[in-house]
Amino acid sequence: MMRKHIIKAIIWKEWRELFRNKIIIFTVLLISVIFSVVLPLVFGIVLTLEPSHEELPIGGELSGYVTALEKLLAGIYIILLPLLLILVPVIASNTLAVYSFAGEKEKKTLESLLLIPASDFELLIAKILSVYIPTLAIGFASNLIYFVIVKLHIEATYGVFLLPHPLYLVTVFLLAPVLAFLVIEISVFISIIADNIRKAENLSGTVVLPIILMIIGTLSGMIILTLREVLIITIILIIVSISLIKLLENEFNREKLIISI
């Protein structure tokens, strides 16, 4: 049985360390502002200055939008930008998680961490949650800002109802959190096996690649995401995540980590 007070203590310790690293905090906030504020406004300004009749491959999920402009707006603000918004919690979780153990190794504080009177699983869960909780907060805050911009500016400008849409809600409130948790698990594993932060960062960079490829595939029309497909992807990721946490529990061994210091 996990002891909540131990996990909370480790999480608070991790957060104190995290908020001292101004570079990481600035990087994560900058990414959030770009995807939730800058891009929605830029697309809106560009479409105002140069109206386009091009359409994005949006599929039958958004068949209620009739005109070319409506379809373009729906493709941008219900599919494209929400997919890019997924990158906010994903990149945040990836950036923060690689420091979980690799950072401790580099700062020579890993041994004191491993001597904390917590089980291996409690330590592992605390490390994951210390990244996942702020990642969720950043992701939800980014989506709230994005939602407000779309409602008050984009919809008001073009007179088209866009949000909330079921596909958007499932993407940002189901798929994104599950994907972020999975990325944290992978990044923590990389952080455990990596000798230093640079090596951990290089390895963890490949984690984001499949998501970027999915976005490119959606833009090119090779992949057309419907509500059903997003739900199926989310369920698959949940199953993978549960399997991975069990694998991490079996592989995580503090004695091996102490020897590797």
N, C-alpha and C positions, 0 to 999 in steps of 0.2 A: 504493500500500500504506500502510495506516495505521500510524503509529508509536505503539506502546502506551505508551511512557514519556512522550510528550508528552501523550497523553490522560489518563494517570494524574495527571500534574502539574497539569493544569487541573482535574481532578475534586477533588483535594485542596485546591486553592485555593478552589474553589466551596464545599466543605464547611466550610472555616475561616470563610468569610463567612456561610454559612448558620447555623451554630451560634452566631453572635454575635447573631442576630436572635431574641431571646427571645419576642417576640410571636407570630411565625410558629410557632415550636416549640410554644409553649403551645397555640395554636389547633389545630394538628394533633393533639397528644396528647389534648386535650379531646374532639375529635370521635371519636377512637379509643376512649376510655373510655366515652363515651356509647353508641356502637353495639355495642361488644363486651362491656361489663359492665353498664351501667345498664339498657338496654332488655331484655336477656334476663332479668335479675333482676326487673324491674318486671312483665313479662308473667307470670313464674312466680308472683309474689306475688298479682297480681290474679286469676289463675285459681284460686289456692288459697283466697282469700277469697270469691270469687264465681264458682263453677264455671259455665261457659257451655256451652250445647248448640249454639251457632252453629258453622257450618262455613265454612272458607275455600274458594274455588274452586281445588282443588289438582290436579284432572285425574287421568288414569289412571296417571301416573307414581308416585303414592303410593297405589295401590289396595290395598296390603297393610294399610293402617290401616282398621279396621272401625268402631269406635264413634265417636260424635260428638266425644268428648274427644280420642281418638287422632288423628282427622282435623284437629282444631283445632290440636293440638300440632305435627303434621307440617307443616301450612300455615304456622304461625308460625316454627318453628325450622329447617325444611328449605328453605322458599321465601322467606317474608317477610324474616326477619332476615338471612339470607345476602345477599339483594338489597340490603338497607340497608348491610350490611358492605362491599359493592362501593363504596359512597360513601366509605369511609375512604381507600383508595388513590387514588380518583378526585379527591376534594376535596384530598387532600394533594398530589397531582401538579399539580393545577390551581393551588393556592396557591403552591407552590414555583416552578413553571415560569414564571409571569408575571414573576417577578423576574429571570429569566435574563439578558435584555438590557435590559428597561425599567428594572430596578433599577440596572444599570450606567450607563445614560443619566442617571438622576436623581442618582446619586452622582458623576457626572463621571469615572468610571473606565473607560468603554467604550473610549476611545482606547488606553489602555495594554493593555487586554485584546486588542484587535484587532492590536496590534503583537507579540503572542506569536508566535514562529517555528513556527506550526502552519498546516496547510492549512485552507481553509474547512470542509471536511468533518470534519477532526479536531476543530476547534473546536466545530462543531455537535454532533457525536456526544458530545463531552465534556460539553457543556452538558446534553444530554438524559440521559446516564447519571448525571450528578451529581444529578439529580432522581429518576430511575427507581430507582436502587439503594436510597436511603433510603425511597422510597415502597413498594417491595416489602417491605422489612424491616418497616415499620409495618403494612402489610396482613397479612403472614403472622403477625406477633406478635399483632395484633388477633384473627385467626382462631384462633390457638392458645388465647388466653384464652377466647374464645367457646366453643370446643370443650370445654375443661375445665369451664366453667360448666354447659354442657348435659349433659355426661356425669355430673359429680359431684352436680349439684343437681337439674336438671329431670328427667332420666331416673330418678334415685334417688327423687325425690318422687312421680312418677306411674307408675313401673314400665313405661315405654314406651321401646323402643329407637328412637332417632332418628338418631344419627350414629355412624360416617360413613355417608352415603348418596351414591350416585353423582351425583345431581343437585347436592347440596351441594358435592361435591369438584370437579366440573367448573365450577360457578359461581365458587367462590372461588380455585381454583388454575389455571384456564385463562382463563375469561372476564374476571375481575377484572384480572389482570396485563396482558392484551392491551388491555383497555379503558383502563387507566391509561397505557400507553405511547402509545396513540392520543391521549389527552387531553393528554399532555405535548407531543407533536408540534404539536398545534393551538395550545396555550398558548404554546409557544416561538415559533411563527410570529406569533401576536398580539403577543408581547413584542418581536419584531423590528420590527414595523410601528408599534407604539404609541409615542407621544412621551414618555409618563410612566407611572408605575405605576398611577395611578388609572384612566387610560383603558384600560390593559391589563386591570385587574381587572374593569372594567365589561364589556368585550368577552368576557373569558374566562368570566364568569358564565353566559353563555348555553350554554356547552359542557356543563354539568351538566344542563341542562333536559331533553334527551331521555331521560336515565337516570331522572330523577324521574318523567317521564311514563310510562315503562315500568313503574316500581314502582306508580304509581297505577292503571295499566291492569291489572296483575296483581291488585291488591287488589280492584278492581271486578269482576273476572271477564272483562273484555274481552280480556285476554291470559292464556293459560294456558301457562306455560313447561314444556316437557317436555325430557328429556335430549337428544333429537334436535335440538330447536329451539335449545337453548343451544349445542350444538356447531356448528350451522349459523351462528348469529350470530357465534360466535367465529372461525370460518373466514373469514367475510365481513370482520370487523374486521381480521384479519391481512392480508388482501389490501389493504384500504384503507390500513392502516398502512404497508405496504411501498411502496405508490404514493405516499403522503404524504412518506415520508422521501426518496424520489427527487425529489419536487417541491421539498422544502425545500433539498435539495442544489443544485438548479438555481437557486432563487430567492435563496439566501443569498449575499450579496456584501459583503465587509467594506469595500470602497471606498465603496459607497453608504451604509453605516452611518457611516463616518467623516465623509462629507459632511453627513449628517443631524444630526451632533452640534451 
